[in-house]
Amino acid sequence: RSRKNQLMYESISELQRKEKAIQEHNNLLEKQIKEKEKVVVQHSLWNQQSHDPSASSFLLPQPVLPCL
């Protein structure tokens, strides 16, 4: 019975470590998605302004493009 409990606790600990690693990876992916969405929005706004003849071209923000 003692051995069985020990194996169960070890299994729980391993699963908790895996859960933490998955959560950290998920947070990283979420951050990357938000950064890419921000770039897309900025690029979209830049394109809209550059096609608008009433907008002053020297006041347009420069889009931030991701480095590959």
Distance bins in CASP14 RR format, pairs under 12 A and 6 or more apart:
PFRMAT RR
TARGET T0000
AUTHOR 0000-0000-0000
RMODE 2
METHOD distances of the structure
MODEL  1
1 7 0 0 0 0 0 1 0 0 0 0 0
1 8 0 0 0 0 0 1 0 0 0 0 0
2 8 0 0 0 0 0 1 0 0 0 0 0
2 9 0 0 0 0 0 1 0 0 0 0 0
3 9 0 0 0 0 0 1 0 0 0 0 0
3 10 0 0 0 0 0 1 0 0 0 0 0
4 10 0 0 0 0 0 1 0 0 0 0 0
4 11 0 0 0 0 0 1 0 0 0 0 0
5 11 0 0 0 0 0 1 0 0 0 0 0
5 12 0 0 0 0 0 1 0 0 0 0 0
6 12 0 0 0 0 0 1 0 0 0 0 0
6 13 0 0 0 0 0 1 0 0 0 0 0
7 13 0 0 0 0 0 1 0 0 0 0 0
7 14 0 0 0 0 0 1 0 0 0 0 0
8 14 0 0 0 0 0 1 0 0 0 0 0
8 15 0 0 0 0 0 1 0 0 0 0 0
9 15 0 0 0 0 0 1 0 0 0 0 0
9 16 0 0 0 0 0 1 0 0 0 0 0
10 16 0 0 0 0 0 1 0 0 0 0 0
10 17 0 0 0 0 0 1 0 0 0 0 0
11 17 0 0 0 0 0 1 0 0 0 0 0
11 18 0 0 0 0 0 1 0 0 0 0 0
12 18 0 0 0 0 0 1 0 0 0 0 0
12 19 0 0 0 0 0 1 0 0 0 0 0
13 19 0 0 0 0 0 1 0 0 0 0 0
13 20 0 0 0 0 0 1 0 0 0 0 0
14 20 0 0 0 0 0 1 0 0 0 0 0
14 21 0 0 0 0 0 1 0 0 0 0 0
15 21 0 0 0 0 0 1 0 0 0 0 0
15 22 0 0 0 0 0 1 0 0 0 0 0
16 22 0 0 0 0 0 1 0 0 0 0 0
16 23 0 0 0 0 0 1 0 0 0 0 0
17 23 0 0 0 0 0 1 0 0 0 0 0
17 24 0 0 0 0 0 1 0 0 0 0 0
18 24 0 0 0 0 0 1 0 0 0 0 0
18 25 0 0 0 0 0 1 0 0 0 0 0
19 25 0 0 0 0 0 1 0 0 0 0 0
19 26 0 0 0 0 0 1 0 0 0 0 0
20 26 0 0 0 0 0 1 0 0 0 0 0
20 27 0 0 0 0 0 1 0 0 0 0 0
21 27 0 0 0 0 0 1 0 0 0 0 0
21 28 0 0 0 0 0 1 0 0 0 0 0
22 28 0 0 0 0 0 1 0 0 0 0 0
22 29 0 0 0 0 0 1 0 0 0 0 0
23 29 0 0 0 0 0 1 0 0 0 0 0
23 30 0 0 0 0 0 1 0 0 0 0 0
24 30 0 0 0 0 0 1 0 0 0 0 0
24 31 0 0 0 0 0 1 0 0 0 0 0
25 31 0 0 0 0 0 1 0 0 0 0 0
25 32 0 0 0 0 0 1 0 0 0 0 0
26 32 0 0 0 0 0 1 0 0 0 0 0
26 33 0 0 0 0 0 1 0 0 0 0 0
27 33 0 0 0 0 0 1 0 0 0 0 0
27 34 0 0 0 0 0 1 0 0 0 0 0
28 34 0 0 0 0 0 1 0 0 0 0 0
28 35 0 0 0 0 0 1 0 0 0 0 0
29 35 0 0 0 0 0 1 0 0 0 0 0
29 36 0 0 0 0 0 1 0 0 0 0 0
30 36 0 0 0 0 0 1 0 0 0 0 0
30 37 0 0 0 0 0 1 0 0 0 0 0
31 37 0 0 0 0 0 1 0 0 0 0 0
31 38 0 0 0 0 0 1 0 0 0 0 0
32 38 0 0 0 0 0 1 0 0 0 0 0
32 39 0 0 0 0 0 1 0 0 0 0 0
32 66 0 0 0 0 1 0 0 0 0 0 0
33 39 0 0 0 0 0 1 0 0 0 0 0
33 40 0 0 0 0 0 1 0 0 0 0 0
34 40 0 0 0 0 0 1 0 0 0 0 0
34 41 0 0 0 0 0 1 0 0 0 0 0
35 41 0 0 0 0 0 1 0 0 0 0 0
35 42 0 0 0 0 0 1 0 0 0 0 0
35 64 0 0 0 0 1 0 0 0 0 0 0
35 65 0 0 0 0 0 1 0 0 0 0 0
35 66 1 0 0 1 0 0 0 0 0 0 0
35 67 0 0 0 0 0 1 0 0 0 0 0
36 42 0 0 0 0 0 1 0 0 0 0 0
36 43 0 0 0 0 0 1 0 0 0 0 0
36 64 0 0 0 0 0 1 0 0 0 0 0
36 65 0 0 0 0 0 1 0 0 0 0 0
36 66 1 0 0 1 0 0 0 0 0 0 0
37 43 0 0 0 0 0 1 0 0 0 0 0
37 44 0 0 0 0 0 1 0 0 0 0 0
37 66 0 0 0 0 0 1 0 0 0 0 0
38 44 0 0 0 0 0 1 0 0 0 0 0
38 45 0 0 0 0 0 1 0 0 0 0 0
38 63 0 0 0 0 0 1 0 0 0 0 0
38 64 0 0 0 0 1 0 0 0 0 0 0
38 65 0 0 0 0 0 1 0 0 0 0 0
38 66 0 0 0 0 0 1 0 0 0 0 0
39 45 0 0 0 0 0 1 0 0 0 0 0
39 46 0 0 0 0 0 1 0 0 0 0 0
39 63 1 0 0 1 0 0 0 0 0 0 0
39 64 1 0 1 0 0 0 0 0 0 0 0
39 65 1 0 0 1 0 0 0 0 0 0 0
39 66 1 0 0 1 0 0 0 0 0 0 0
39 67 0 0 0 0 0 1 0 0 0 0 0
40 46 0 0 0 0 0 1 0 0 0 0 0
40 47 0 0 0 0 0 1 0 0 0 0 0
40 63 0 0 0 0 1 0 0 0 0 0 0
40 64 0 0 0 0 0 1 0 0 0 0 0
40 65 0 0 0 0 0 1 0 0 0 0 0
40 66 0 0 0 0 0 1 0 0 0 0 0
41 47 0 0 0 0 0 1 0 0 0 0 0
41 48 0 0 0 0 0 1 0 0 0 0 0
41 61 0 0 0 0 0 1 0 0 0 0 0
41 63 0 0 0 0 0 1 0 0 0 0 0
41 64 0 0 0 0 0 1 0 0 0 0 0
42 48 0 0 0 0 0 1 0 0 0 0 0
42 49 0 0 0 0 0 1 0 0 0 0 0
42 60 0 0 0 0 0 1 0 0 0 0 0
42 61 1 0 0 1 0 0 0 0 0 0 0
42 62 0 0 0 0 1 0 0 0 0 0 0
42 63 1 0 1 0 0 0 0 0 0 0 0
42 64 1 0 0 1 0 0 0 0 0 0 0
42 65 0 0 0 0 1 0 0 0 0 0 0
42 66 0 0 0 0 0 1 0 0 0 0 0
43 49 0 0 0 0 0 1 0 0 0 0 0
43 50 0 0 0 0 0 1 0 0 0 0 0
43 60 0 0 0 0 0 1 0 0 0 0 0
43 61 0 0 0 0 0 1 0 0 0 0 0
43 62 0 0 0 0 0 1 0 0 0 0 0
43 63 1 0 1 0 0 0 0 0 0 0 0
43 64 0 0 0 0 1 0 0 0 0 0 0
43 65 1 0 0 1 0 0 0 0 0 0 0
43 66 0 0 0 0 0 1 0 0 0 0 0
44 50 0 0 0 0 0 1 0 0 0 0 0
44 51 0 0 0 0 0 1 0 0 0 0 0
44 61 0 0 0 0 0 1 0 0 0 0 0
44 63 0 0 0 0 1 0 0 0 0 0 0
45 51 0 0 0 0 0 1 0 0 0 0 0
45 52 0 0 0 0 0 1 0 0 0 0 0
45 55 0 0 0 0 0 1 0 0 0 0 0
45 60 0 0 0 0 1 0 0 0 0 0 0
45 61 1 0 0 1 0 0 0 0 0 0 0
45 62 0 0 0 0 0 1 0 0 0 0 0
45 63 0 0 0 0 1 0 0 0 0 0 0
45 64 0 0 0 0 0 1 0 0 0 0 0
46 52 0 0 0 0 0 1 0 0 0 0 0
46 55 0 0 0 0 0 1 0 0 0 0 0
46 57 0 0 0 0 0 1 0 0 0 0 0
46 59 0 0 0 0 0 1 0 0 0 0 0
46 60 1 0 0 1 0 0 0 0 0 0 0
46 61 1 0 0 1 0 0 0 0 0 0 0
46 62 1 0 0 1 0 0 0 0 0 0 0
46 63 1 0 1 0 0 0 0 0 0 0 0
46 64 0 0 0 0 1 0 0 0 0 0 0
46 65 0 0 0 0 0 1 0 0 0 0 0
47 55 0 0 0 0 0 1 0 0 0 0 0
47 60 0 0 0 0 0 1 0 0 0 0 0
47 61 0 0 0 0 0 1 0 0 0 0 0
47 63 0 0 0 0 1 0 0 0 0 0 0
48 54 0 0 0 0 0 1 0 0 0 0 0
48 55 0 0 0 0 1 0 0 0 0 0 0
48 60 0 0 0 0 0 1 0 0 0 0 0
48 61 0 0 0 0 0 1 0 0 0 0 0
48 63 0 0 0 0 0 1 0 0 0 0 0
49 55 1 0 1 0 0 0 0 0 0 0 0
49 56 0 0 0 0 1 0 0 0 0 0 0
49 57 0 0 0 0 1 0 0 0 0 0 0
49 58 0 0 0 0 0 1 0 0 0 0 0
49 59 0 0 0 0 1 0 0 0 0 0 0
49 60 1 0 1 0 0 0 0 0 0 0 0
49 61 0 0 0 0 1 0 0 0 0 0 0
49 62 0 0 0 0 0 1 0 0 0 0 0
49 63 0 0 0 0 0 1 0 0 0 0 0
50 56 0 0 0 0 0 1 0 0 0 0 0
50 57 1 0 0 1 0 0 0 0 0 0 0
50 58 0 0 0 0 0 1 0 0 0 0 0
50 59 0 0 0 0 0 1 0 0 0 0 0
50 60 1 0 0 1 0 0 0 0 0 0 0
50 61 0 0 0 0 0 1 0 0 0 0 0
50 62 0 0 0 0 0 1 0 0 0 0 0
50 63 0 0 0 0 1 0 0 0 0 0 0
51 57 0 0 0 0 0 1 0 0 0 0 0
51 60 0 0 0 0 0 1 0 0 0 0 0
52 59 0 0 0 0 0 1 0 0 0 0 0
52 60 0 0 0 0 1 0 0 0 0 0 0
55 61 0 0 0 0 0 1 0 0 0 0 0
END
